[in-house]
């Protein structure tokens, strides 16, 4: 379906047009390097996105310590991960609407204050229930920040949305690398949480302060039912399944792999994940995004079968991480599939469902495959990849 061009803003400088054969669209590269406030916006949201990943994945690396300290199983602690995605679903909808009404910048500031403050508060928890509340709020703020950042990217960029979105999404892996390094340096999990939250607060706020406002005023009124009408019905239904599949594949791998592999291997895997996301975004810019989803879903199917048969060593883990590639640009794709006036409503609905399903996945794997965690990761990855592949095949005539 026809895509609408992002709104022009008075503060955007004129920029040369043309895609060229390089990594970036020439116009987008000019904007980032020479666009003043436009380039600052990309830098600012990149810093905040990185800090959100730094915070939201920090718990993954201390779940074993917390389970020992609170005398509960790893599965009980992993429920906090589920709650963070449930909180993210609520935060994405609530703060996304706030961003439409009050602007992107105040919504971004509110989101980073919420997730960084909640991360610091985890250092003071004295029960598993308190941990659940804090981590739900971390997810509420971090996932909302991610969604608003994607809106800023779509509103600023033209031809390089995939590669820039992939690079920014790949910051999830860079954030996890920072978590590993921080924990290796600090050691004790409570002090570690204070450090992660404080660093996230300072750098995120500094980043958002240089982001100019891209949208002001209320969005055009519309009804939720419009995303289920006409040609948008299959877009909403199948797009939601693809988003859910991307979360169900990626989140168990990202959150449970630390329980399977050593820290040194995890650092290498995070680097692989980041590179995979950038390449995936680039490929999606050059060919239709939906075809790119099919390619990476096929890699995921192969990787999950290998993991189920041989277990998860470093080679199998690399294959699984490469299979996460389409997660890099699925947010950009969903924004592009809807007209501007329905963009927030449609993409938020898809991601609300995806975050709920993704949030439930680590707990399901940990609880259903006790003692067989590697097989559980492989089985869940296989089912998710098949869902993404078949949904993409059905959606191809509607997608970009």
LINWONOR-V241065 format. One record per pair of residues at least 6 apart in sequence whose ideal C-beta (glycine too) atoms are under 8 Angstrom apart, sorted by the first residue. I is the first residue (numbers start at 1). GAP is how many residues later the second one is. D is the distance in whole Angstrom. If there is no record, write none. Layout:
# LINWONOR-V241065
i=I gap=GAP d=D
i=I gap=GAP d=D
This chain:
# LINWONOR-V241065
i=1 gap=230 d=6
i=1 gap=234 d=8
i=1 gap=336 d=7
i=1 gap=397 d=6
i=3 gap=333 d=6
i=3 gap=397 d=6
i=4 gap=335 d=6
i=4 gap=336 d=5
i=5 gap=153 d=8
i=6 gap=148 d=6
i=6 gap=149 d=5
i=6 gap=150 d=7
i=6 gap=151 d=8
i=6 gap=152 d=7
i=7 gap=148 d=6
i=7 gap=207 d=8
i=7 gap=208 d=7
i=7 gap=333 d=7
i=9 gap=146 d=8
i=9 gap=205 d=6
i=11 gap=25 d=7
i=11 gap=26 d=5
i=11 gap=27 d=7
i=11 gap=201 d=6
i=12 gap=19 d=7
i=12 gap=23 d=7
i=12 gap=25 d=8
i=12 gap=26 d=5
i=12 gap=144 d=8
i=13 gap=18 d=7
i=13 gap=21 d=7
i=13 gap=22 d=5
i=13 gap=23 d=6
i=13 gap=25 d=7
i=15 gap=12 d=5
i=15 gap=13 d=8
i=15 gap=15 d=5
i=15 gap=16 d=5
i=15 gap=19 d=8
i=15 gap=20 d=7
i=16 gap=10 d=6
i=16 gap=11 d=5
i=16 gap=14 d=6
i=17 gap=9 d=7
i=17 gap=10 d=5
i=18 gap=7 d=7
i=18 gap=8 d=5
i=18 gap=9 d=7
i=19 gap=6 d=5
i=19 gap=7 d=7
i=19 gap=140 d=5
i=20 gap=6 d=5
i=22 gap=7 d=7
i=23 gap=137 d=8
i=23 gap=140 d=6
i=23 gap=259 d=6
i=24 gap=8 d=8
i=24 gap=135 d=8
i=24 gap=136 d=5
i=24 gap=139 d=7
i=24 gap=140 d=8
i=25 gap=132 d=8
i=25 gap=133 d=6
i=25 gap=134 d=3
i=25 gap=135 d=4
i=25 gap=260 d=8
i=27 gap=131 d=6
i=27 gap=132 d=7
i=28 gap=129 d=5
i=28 gap=130 d=6
i=28 gap=131 d=6
i=28 gap=132 d=4
i=28 gap=136 d=7
i=29 gap=131 d=7
i=31 gap=7 d=5
i=31 gap=8 d=6
i=31 gap=125 d=7
i=31 gap=126 d=8
i=32 gap=6 d=7
i=32 gap=7 d=5
i=32 gap=10 d=6
i=33 gap=6 d=6
i=37 gap=175 d=4
i=38 gap=118 d=6
i=38 gap=174 d=8
i=40 gap=170 d=5
i=40 gap=171 d=7
i=40 gap=172 d=7
i=41 gap=111 d=6
i=41 gap=115 d=6
i=41 gap=169 d=8
i=41 gap=170 d=5
i=41 gap=171 d=6
i=41 gap=173 d=7
i=42 gap=110 d=8
i=42 gap=111 d=7
i=42 gap=114 d=7
i=42 gap=122 d=7
i=43 gap=164 d=7
i=43 gap=167 d=7
i=44 gap=163 d=4
i=44 gap=164 d=6
i=44 gap=165 d=7
i=44 gap=166 d=5
i=44 gap=167 d=4
i=45 gap=63 d=7
i=45 gap=104 d=4
i=45 gap=107 d=5
i=45 gap=108 d=7
i=45 gap=123 d=7
i=45 gap=162 d=7
i=45 gap=163 d=8
i=45 gap=166 d=6
i=46 gap=122 d=6
i=46 gap=125 d=7
i=46 gap=161 d=7
i=47 gap=156 d=6
i=47 gap=157 d=7
i=47 gap=159 d=7
i=47 gap=160 d=3
i=48 gap=60 d=6
i=48 gap=64 d=6
i=48 gap=97 d=6
i=48 gap=101 d=7
i=48 gap=156 d=5
i=48 gap=159 d=5
i=48 gap=160 d=6
i=49 gap=96 d=7
i=49 gap=97 d=6
i=49 gap=100 d=5
i=49 gap=119 d=5
i=49 gap=122 d=5
i=50 gap=121 d=4
i=50 gap=124 d=6
i=50 gap=125 d=6
i=50 gap=128 d=8
i=50 gap=153 d=8
i=51 gap=61 d=7
i=51 gap=65 d=7
i=51 gap=124 d=8
i=51 gap=148 d=7
i=51 gap=149 d=4
i=51 gap=152 d=5
i=51 gap=153 d=4
i=51 gap=156 d=8
i=52 gap=59 d=8
i=52 gap=60 d=7
i=52 gap=63 d=6
i=52 gap=89 d=8
i=52 gap=90 d=4
i=52 gap=91 d=8
i=52 gap=93 d=5
i=52 gap=94 d=6
i=52 gap=123 d=7
i=52 gap=148 d=8
i=52 gap=152 d=7
i=53 gap=89 d=8
i=53 gap=118 d=5
i=53 gap=119 d=5
i=53 gap=120 d=8
i=53 gap=121 d=7
i=53 gap=122 d=3
i=53 gap=123 d=7
i=54 gap=121 d=4
i=54 gap=124 d=5
i=54 gap=125 d=6
i=54 gap=142 d=6
i=54 gap=145 d=7
i=54 gap=146 d=6
i=55 gap=60 d=5
i=55 gap=61 d=6
i=55 gap=64 d=5
i=55 gap=83 d=6
i=55 gap=87 d=6
i=55 gap=120 d=8
i=55 gap=141 d=6
i=55 gap=142 d=7
i=55 gap=145 d=5
i=56 gap=28 d=6
i=56 gap=59 d=7
i=56 gap=82 d=6
i=56 gap=83 d=7
i=56 gap=86 d=4
i=56 gap=87 d=8
i=56 gap=119 d=8
i=57 gap=115 d=7
i=57 gap=118 d=6
i=57 gap=119 d=5
i=57 gap=122 d=6
i=57 gap=197 d=7
i=57 gap=198 d=8
i=58 gap=61 d=6
i=58 gap=121 d=5
i=58 gap=124 d=8
i=58 gap=134 d=7
i=58 gap=135 d=7
i=58 gap=138 d=5
i=59 gap=7 d=8
i=59 gap=21 d=6
i=59 gap=22 d=7
i=59 gap=25 d=8
i=59 gap=63 d=7
i=59 gap=76 d=6
i=59 gap=79 d=8
i=60 gap=21 d=7
i=60 gap=116 d=7
i=60 gap=119 d=7
i=60 gap=194 d=7
i=60 gap=195 d=5
i=60 gap=198 d=6
i=61 gap=118 d=5
i=61 gap=119 d=6
i=61 gap=122 d=5
i=61 gap=197 d=6
i=62 gap=121 d=7
i=62 gap=127 d=4
i=62 gap=130 d=7
i=62 gap=131 d=8
i=63 gap=11 d=6
i=63 gap=14 d=5
i=63 gap=15 d=6
i=63 gap=195 d=8
i=63 gap=196 d=8
i=64 gap=10 d=7
i=64 gap=195 d=7
i=65 gap=124 d=5
i=66 gap=11 d=5
i=66 gap=65 d=7
i=66 gap=123 d=7
i=67 gap=6 d=6
i=67 gap=7 d=5
i=67 gap=9 d=7
i=67 gap=10 d=5
i=69 gap=120 d=8
i=70 gap=7 d=8
i=70 gap=57 d=7
i=70 gap=58 d=5
i=70 gap=61 d=8
i=72 gap=56 d=6
i=74 gap=185 d=7
i=74 gap=292 d=6
i=75 gap=288 d=7
i=75 gap=291 d=4
i=75 gap=292 d=5
i=75 gap=295 d=7
i=76 gap=52 d=6
i=77 gap=51 d=7
i=77 gap=54 d=8
i=78 gap=177 d=7
i=78 gap=178 d=8
i=78 gap=284 d=5
i=78 gap=285 d=5
i=78 gap=288 d=5
i=79 gap=53 d=7
i=79 gap=284 d=5
i=80 gap=51 d=5
i=80 gap=52 d=6
i=80 gap=55 d=4
i=80 gap=56 d=8
i=81 gap=54 d=7
i=81 gap=170 d=8
i=81 gap=174 d=5
i=81 gap=278 d=7
i=81 gap=281 d=5
i=81 gap=282 d=7
i=82 gap=277 d=4
i=82 gap=278 d=6
i=82 gap=280 d=7
i=82 gap=281 d=5
i=83 gap=49 d=5
i=83 gap=52 d=6
i=83 gap=53 d=4
i=83 gap=56 d=7
i=83 gap=276 d=7
i=84 gap=51 d=5
i=84 gap=52 d=6
i=84 gap=54 d=6
i=84 gap=55 d=3
i=84 gap=58 d=8
i=84 gap=59 d=8
i=84 gap=275 d=7
i=85 gap=54 d=6
i=85 gap=58 d=7
i=85 gap=162 d=7
i=85 gap=166 d=7
i=85 gap=270 d=4
i=85 gap=271 d=7
i=85 gap=273 d=5
i=85 gap=274 d=2
i=85 gap=275 d=8
i=86 gap=50 d=7
i=86 gap=53 d=7
i=86 gap=269 d=7
i=86 gap=270 d=6
i=86 gap=273 d=5
i=87 gap=48 d=8
i=87 gap=49 d=4
i=87 gap=50 d=6
i=87 gap=51 d=7
i=87 gap=52 d=4
i=87 gap=53 d=4
i=87 gap=56 d=7
i=88 gap=51 d=4
i=88 gap=52 d=6
i=88 gap=54 d=7
i=88 gap=55 d=3
i=88 gap=56 d=7
i=88 gap=267 d=5
i=88 gap=271 d=7
i=89 gap=54 d=7
i=89 gap=262 d=7
i=89 gap=263 d=4
i=89 gap=264 d=8
i=89 gap=266 d=4
i=89 gap=267 d=5
i=89 gap=270 d=8
i=90 gap=50 d=6
i=91 gap=20 d=7
i=91 gap=23 d=8
i=91 gap=48 d=7
i=91 gap=49 d=4
i=91 gap=50 d=6
i=91 gap=51 d=8
i=91 gap=52 d=5
i=91 gap=53 d=4
i=92 gap=51 d=5
i=92 gap=52 d=5
i=92 gap=54 d=8
i=92 gap=55 d=5
i=92 gap=256 d=6
i=92 gap=259 d=6
i=92 gap=260 d=6
i=92 gap=263 d=7
i=93 gap=255 d=5
i=93 gap=259 d=6
i=94 gap=50 d=7
i=95 gap=12 d=5
i=95 gap=15 d=7
i=95 gap=16 d=5
i=95 gap=46 d=8
i=95 gap=49 d=4
i=95 gap=52 d=8
i=95 gap=53 d=7
i=96 gap=11 d=8
i=96 gap=48 d=7
i=96 gap=51 d=6
i=96 gap=52 d=7
i=96 gap=55 d=8
i=96 gap=248 d=6
i=96 gap=252 d=5
i=97 gap=247 d=7
i=98 gap=8 d=8
i=98 gap=9 d=5
i=98 gap=12 d=7
i=99 gap=7 d=8
i=99 gap=8 d=4
i=99 gap=9 d=8
i=99 gap=49 d=5
i=99 gap=52 d=7
i=99 gap=116 d=8
i=99 gap=245 d=8
i=100 gap=115 d=7
i=100 gap=118 d=7
i=100 gap=119 d=4
i=100 gap=244 d=6
i=101 gap=117 d=6
i=101 gap=118 d=8
i=103 gap=110 d=5
i=103 gap=112 d=6
i=103 gap=113 d=5
i=104 gap=44 d=6
i=104 gap=47 d=7
i=104 gap=48 d=6
i=104 gap=107 d=7
i=104 gap=109 d=6
i=104 gap=110 d=5
i=104 gap=111 d=6
i=105 gap=103 d=7
i=105 gap=106 d=6
i=105 gap=107 d=7
i=105 gap=108 d=5
i=107 gap=37 d=7
i=107 gap=41 d=5
i=108 gap=37 d=6
i=108 gap=40 d=5
i=108 gap=41 d=7
i=108 gap=100 d=5
i=108 gap=103 d=7
i=109 gap=96 d=7
i=109 gap=99 d=5
i=110 gap=31 d=8
i=111 gap=30 d=5
i=111 gap=31 d=7
i=111 gap=33 d=4
i=111 gap=34 d=4
i=111 gap=37 d=7
i=112 gap=29 d=7
i=112 gap=33 d=6
i=112 gap=88 d=7
i=112 gap=89 d=7
i=112 gap=92 d=4
i=112 gap=93 d=6
i=112 gap=96 d=6
i=113 gap=28 d=7
i=113 gap=88 d=7
i=113 gap=92 d=7
i=114 gap=23 d=6
i=114 gap=24 d=8
i=114 gap=26 d=6
i=114 gap=27 d=3
i=114 gap=30 d=8
i=115 gap=22 d=7
i=115 gap=23 d=5
i=115 gap=24 d=8
i=115 gap=25 d=7
i=115 gap=26 d=3
i=115 gap=27 d=4
i=115 gap=30 d=7
i=115 gap=85 d=7
i=116 gap=25 d=8
i=116 gap=81 d=5
i=116 gap=82 d=8
i=116 gap=84 d=4
i=116 gap=85 d=4
i=116 gap=88 d=6
i=117 gap=20 d=8
i=117 gap=80 d=7
i=117 gap=84 d=7
i=118 gap=16 d=5
i=118 gap=17 d=7
i=118 gap=19 d=4
i=118 gap=20 d=5
i=118 gap=22 d=8
i=118 gap=23 d=7
i=118 gap=79 d=8
i=119 gap=15 d=8
i=119 gap=19 d=6
i=119 gap=74 d=6
i=119 gap=77 d=6
i=119 gap=78 d=3
i=119 gap=81 d=6
i=120 gap=73 d=7
i=120 gap=74 d=6
i=120 gap=77 d=3
i=120 gap=78 d=6
i=120 gap=81 d=8
i=121 gap=13 d=5
i=121 gap=76 d=8
i=122 gap=9 d=6
i=122 gap=12 d=5
i=122 gap=13 d=7
i=122 gap=16 d=8
i=122 gap=71 d=5
i=122 gap=75 d=8
i=123 gap=67 d=4
i=123 gap=68 d=7
i=123 gap=70 d=4
i=123 gap=71 d=5
i=123 gap=74 d=8
i=124 gap=66 d=8
i=125 gap=6 d=5
i=125 gap=9 d=6
i=139 gap=220 d=8
i=143 gap=212 d=6
i=145 gap=59 d=8
i=146 gap=185 d=8
i=147 gap=184 d=8
i=147 gap=200 d=8
i=147 gap=201 d=7
i=147 gap=204 d=6
i=149 gap=19 d=7
i=150 gap=15 d=7
i=150 gap=181 d=5
i=150 gap=182 d=7
i=150 gap=185 d=6
i=150 gap=197 d=8
i=151 gap=63 d=8
i=151 gap=64 d=8
i=151 gap=184 d=7
i=151 gap=192 d=8
i=151 gap=193 d=7
i=152 gap=59 d=7
i=152 gap=62 d=6
i=153 gap=8 d=6
i=153 gap=11 d=6
i=153 gap=12 d=6
i=153 gap=15 d=7
i=153 gap=179 d=7
i=154 gap=7 d=6
i=154 gap=178 d=7
i=154 gap=181 d=5
i=154 gap=182 d=7
i=154 gap=189 d=8
i=155 gap=59 d=5
i=155 gap=60 d=7
i=156 gap=58 d=7
i=157 gap=7 d=6
i=159 gap=126 d=7
i=160 gap=125 d=6
i=161 gap=124 d=7
i=161 gap=168 d=8
i=161 gap=171 d=5
i=161 gap=175 d=8
i=162 gap=118 d=8
i=162 gap=119 d=4
i=162 gap=120 d=7
i=162 gap=121 d=8
i=162 gap=122 d=4
i=162 gap=123 d=4
i=162 gap=127 d=7
i=162 gap=166 d=8
i=162 gap=167 d=5
i=162 gap=170 d=6
i=163 gap=115 d=6
i=163 gap=118 d=4
i=163 gap=119 d=4
i=163 gap=122 d=5
i=164 gap=117 d=7
i=165 gap=116 d=6
i=165 gap=163 d=7
i=165 gap=164 d=5
i=165 gap=166 d=7
i=165 gap=167 d=4
i=166 gap=111 d=5
i=166 gap=112 d=5
i=166 gap=113 d=8
i=166 gap=114 d=5
i=166 gap=115 d=2
i=166 gap=116 d=7
i=166 gap=118 d=7
i=166 gap=162 d=4
i=166 gap=163 d=6
i=167 gap=107 d=8
i=167 gap=110 d=7
i=167 gap=111 d=5
i=167 gap=114 d=7
i=169 gap=108 d=5
i=169 gap=112 d=8
i=169 gap=158 d=7
i=169 gap=159 d=5
i=169 gap=160 d=7
i=169 gap=162 d=7
i=170 gap=103 d=7
i=170 gap=104 d=4
i=170 gap=105 d=8
i=170 gap=106 d=8
i=170 gap=107 d=3
i=170 gap=108 d=6
i=170 gap=158 d=6
i=171 gap=103 d=8
i=172 gap=82 d=7
i=172 gap=101 d=7
i=172 gap=105 d=8
i=173 gap=96 d=8
i=173 gap=97 d=4
i=173 gap=98 d=7
i=173 gap=99 d=8
i=173 gap=100 d=4
i=173 gap=101 d=4
i=173 gap=104 d=7
i=174 gap=96 d=7
i=174 gap=100 d=6
i=176 gap=78 d=7
i=176 gap=90 d=7
i=176 gap=94 d=5
i=177 gap=90 d=6
i=177 gap=93 d=4
i=177 gap=94 d=7
i=179 gap=17 d=7
i=180 gap=83 d=6
i=180 gap=86 d=6
i=180 gap=87 d=6
i=180 gap=90 d=8
i=181 gap=86 d=8
i=182 gap=10 d=6
i=182 gap=13 d=6
i=182 gap=14 d=6
i=183 gap=6 d=8
i=183 gap=9 d=5
i=184 gap=79 d=7
i=186 gap=6 d=5
i=186 gap=9 d=6
i=219 gap=122 d=7
i=219 gap=125 d=7
i=220 gap=121 d=4
i=222 gap=119 d=6
i=222 gap=120 d=6
i=222 gap=123 d=6
i=224 gap=121 d=6
i=224 gap=125 d=8
i=226 gap=6 d=7
i=226 gap=116 d=6
i=226 gap=119 d=8
i=227 gap=8 d=8
i=227 gap=9 d=5
i=227 gap=111 d=7
i=227 gap=115 d=6
i=227 gap=118 d=6
i=227 gap=119 d=5
i=227 gap=122 d=6
i=228 gap=8 d=6
i=231 gap=167 d=7
i=232 gap=106 d=7
i=232 gap=110 d=7
i=232 gap=114 d=7
i=234 gap=160 d=7
i=234 gap=161 d=7
i=234 gap=164 d=6
i=235 gap=102 d=5
i=235 gap=103 d=7
i=235 gap=111 d=7
i=235 gap=160 d=7
i=235 gap=163 d=5
i=235 gap=164 d=8
i=236 gap=110 d=6
i=236 gap=113 d=7
i=236 gap=114 d=7
i=238 gap=153 d=5
i=238 gap=154 d=8
i=238 gap=156 d=5
i=238 gap=157 d=4
i=238 gap=160 d=8
i=239 gap=94 d=8
i=239 gap=95 d=6
i=239 gap=98 d=6
i=239 gap=107 d=8
i=239 gap=111 d=5
i=239 gap=156 d=7
i=240 gap=109 d=7
i=240 gap=110 d=4
i=240 gap=113 d=5
i=240 gap=114 d=7
i=241 gap=146 d=6
i=241 gap=147 d=8
i=241 gap=150 d=4
i=242 gap=51 d=6
i=242 gap=84 d=8
i=242 gap=88 d=6
i=242 gap=145 d=8
i=242 gap=146 d=5
i=242 gap=149 d=5
i=242 gap=150 d=6
i=242 gap=153 d=7
i=243 gap=87 d=6
i=243 gap=91 d=6
i=243 gap=107 d=4
i=243 gap=108 d=6
i=243 gap=110 d=7
i=243 gap=111 d=4
i=244 gap=109 d=6
i=244 gap=110 d=5
i=244 gap=113 d=4
i=244 gap=114 d=7
i=244 gap=143 d=7
i=245 gap=52 d=8
i=245 gap=139 d=5
i=245 gap=140 d=7
i=245 gap=142 d=4
i=245 gap=143 d=4
i=245 gap=146 d=7
i=246 gap=78 d=8
i=246 gap=80 d=6
i=246 gap=81 d=4
i=246 gap=84 d=5
i=246 gap=108 d=7
i=246 gap=112 d=8
i=246 gap=138 d=8
i=246 gap=142 d=7
i=247 gap=80 d=8
i=247 gap=107 d=4
i=247 gap=108 d=6
i=247 gap=110 d=6
i=247 gap=111 d=3
i=247 gap=112 d=8
i=247 gap=114 d=7
i=248 gap=109 d=5
i=248 gap=110 d=6
i=248 gap=113 d=5
i=248 gap=132 d=7
i=248 gap=135 d=8
i=248 gap=136 d=4
i=248 gap=139 d=8
i=249 gap=51 d=6
i=249 gap=74 d=7
i=249 gap=75 d=6
i=249 gap=78 d=7
i=249 gap=131 d=7
i=249 gap=132 d=5
i=249 gap=135 d=4
i=249 gap=136 d=6
i=249 gap=139 d=7
i=250 gap=74 d=5
i=250 gap=77 d=5
i=250 gap=108 d=7
i=251 gap=107 d=4
i=251 gap=108 d=7
i=251 gap=110 d=5
i=251 gap=111 d=6
i=252 gap=109 d=5
i=252 gap=110 d=5
i=252 gap=113 d=5
i=252 gap=124 d=8
i=252 gap=125 d=6
i=252 gap=128 d=5
i=252 gap=129 d=7
i=253 gap=67 d=6
i=253 gap=68 d=7
i=253 gap=71 d=7
i=253 gap=124 d=6
i=253 gap=128 d=7
i=254 gap=70 d=8
i=255 gap=107 d=5
i=256 gap=106 d=6
i=256 gap=109 d=6
i=256 gap=110 d=7
i=256 gap=117 d=6
i=256 gap=121 d=6
i=257 gap=9 d=7
i=257 gap=12 d=7
i=257 gap=55 d=8
i=257 gap=60 d=7
i=257 gap=120 d=8
i=258 gap=8 d=6
i=259 gap=114 d=6
i=260 gap=52 d=5
i=260 gap=57 d=8
i=260 gap=113 d=6
i=260 gap=114 d=6
i=260 gap=117 d=7
i=261 gap=8 d=7
i=261 gap=51 d=7
i=261 gap=53 d=7
i=261 gap=56 d=6
i=265 gap=49 d=5
i=265 gap=52 d=7
i=268 gap=46 d=7
i=269 gap=45 d=8
i=269 gap=48 d=6
i=269 gap=49 d=7
i=269 gap=52 d=5
i=272 gap=46 d=5
i=272 gap=49 d=5
i=272 gap=50 d=7
i=273 gap=48 d=5
i=273 gap=51 d=6
i=276 gap=45 d=6
i=276 gap=46 d=5
i=276 gap=48 d=7
i=276 gap=49 d=5
i=276 gap=52 d=8
i=277 gap=47 d=8
i=277 gap=48 d=6
i=277 gap=50 d=7
i=277 gap=51 d=4
i=278 gap=50 d=8
i=279 gap=46 d=7
i=280 gap=12 d=6
i=280 gap=16 d=6
i=280 gap=45 d=3
i=280 gap=46 d=6
i=280 gap=48 d=4
i=280 gap=49 d=6
i=281 gap=47 d=5
i=281 gap=48 d=5
i=281 gap=51 d=8
i=283 gap=9 d=5
i=283 gap=12 d=7
i=284 gap=8 d=4
i=284 gap=42 d=8
i=284 gap=44 d=8
i=284 gap=45 d=4
i=284 gap=48 d=8
i=284 gap=49 d=7
i=288 gap=108 d=8
i=288 gap=111 d=7
i=288 gap=112 d=6
i=289 gap=40 d=6
i=289 gap=43 d=7
i=289 gap=44 d=4
i=289 gap=47 d=8
i=289 gap=110 d=6
i=289 gap=111 d=6
i=290 gap=43 d=7
i=290 gap=102 d=5
i=290 gap=105 d=6
i=290 gap=106 d=5
i=290 gap=109 d=4
i=290 gap=110 d=7
i=291 gap=105 d=8
i=292 gap=33 d=8
i=292 gap=34 d=6
i=292 gap=37 d=7
i=293 gap=33 d=4
i=293 gap=37 d=7
i=293 gap=40 d=8
i=293 gap=95 d=6
i=293 gap=96 d=8
i=293 gap=99 d=4
i=294 gap=95 d=6
i=294 gap=98 d=5
i=294 gap=99 d=7
i=295 gap=30 d=8
i=296 gap=26 d=8
i=296 gap=27 d=6
i=296 gap=28 d=8
i=296 gap=29 d=4
i=296 gap=30 d=4
i=297 gap=26 d=8
i=297 gap=29 d=7
i=297 gap=88 d=5
i=297 gap=89 d=8
i=297 gap=91 d=4
i=297 gap=92 d=4
i=297 gap=95 d=7
i=298 gap=87 d=8
i=298 gap=91 d=7
i=299 gap=20 d=7
i=299 gap=23 d=6
i=299 gap=24 d=5
i=299 gap=26 d=7
i=300 gap=20 d=7
i=300 gap=23 d=3
i=300 gap=24 d=7
i=300 gap=81 d=6
i=300 gap=82 d=8
i=300 gap=84 d=7
i=300 gap=85 d=3
i=300 gap=88 d=7
i=301 gap=22 d=8
i=301 gap=81 d=6
i=301 gap=84 d=4
i=301 gap=85 d=6
i=301 gap=88 d=7
i=302 gap=17 d=7
i=302 gap=21 d=8
i=303 gap=13 d=7
i=303 gap=16 d=4
i=303 gap=17 d=5
i=303 gap=19 d=7
i=303 gap=20 d=5
i=303 gap=78 d=7
i=304 gap=16 d=7
i=304 gap=19 d=7
i=304 gap=74 d=5
i=304 gap=75 d=7
i=304 gap=77 d=4
i=304 gap=78 d=4
i=304 gap=81 d=6
i=305 gap=73 d=7
i=305 gap=77 d=6
i=306 gap=10 d=5
i=306 gap=13 d=6
i=306 gap=72 d=8
i=307 gap=9 d=5
i=307 gap=12 d=8
i=307 gap=13 d=6
i=307 gap=67 d=7
i=307 gap=68 d=8
i=307 gap=70 d=7
i=307 gap=71 d=4
i=307 gap=74 d=7
i=308 gap=67 d=6
i=308 gap=70 d=4
i=308 gap=71 d=6
i=308 gap=74 d=7
i=310 gap=6 d=6
i=311 gap=63 d=5
i=311 gap=64 d=8
i=312 gap=8 d=7
i=312 gap=62 d=4
i=312 gap=65 d=7
i=312 gap=66 d=7
i=320 gap=57 d=8
i=320 gap=61 d=6
i=323 gap=58 d=7
i=323 gap=62 d=7
i=326 gap=62 d=7
i=331 gap=16 d=7
i=331 gap=20 d=7
i=333 gap=66 d=7
i=333 gap=67 d=6
i=334 gap=12 d=7
i=334 gap=13 d=4
i=334 gap=16 d=5
i=334 gap=17 d=7
i=335 gap=8 d=5
i=335 gap=12 d=5
i=336 gap=64 d=5
i=337 gap=9 d=7
i=337 gap=61 d=7
i=337 gap=62 d=7
i=337 gap=63 d=7
i=338 gap=7 d=8
i=338 gap=8 d=4
i=338 gap=9 d=7
i=361 gap=19 d=6
i=364 gap=16 d=7
i=365 gap=8 d=7
i=365 gap=11 d=4
i=365 gap=12 d=6
i=365 gap=15 d=5
i=366 gap=7 d=7
i=366 gap=10 d=8
i=368 gap=8 d=6
i=369 gap=6 d=6
i=369 gap=7 d=3
i=369 gap=10 d=8
i=392 gap=7 d=8
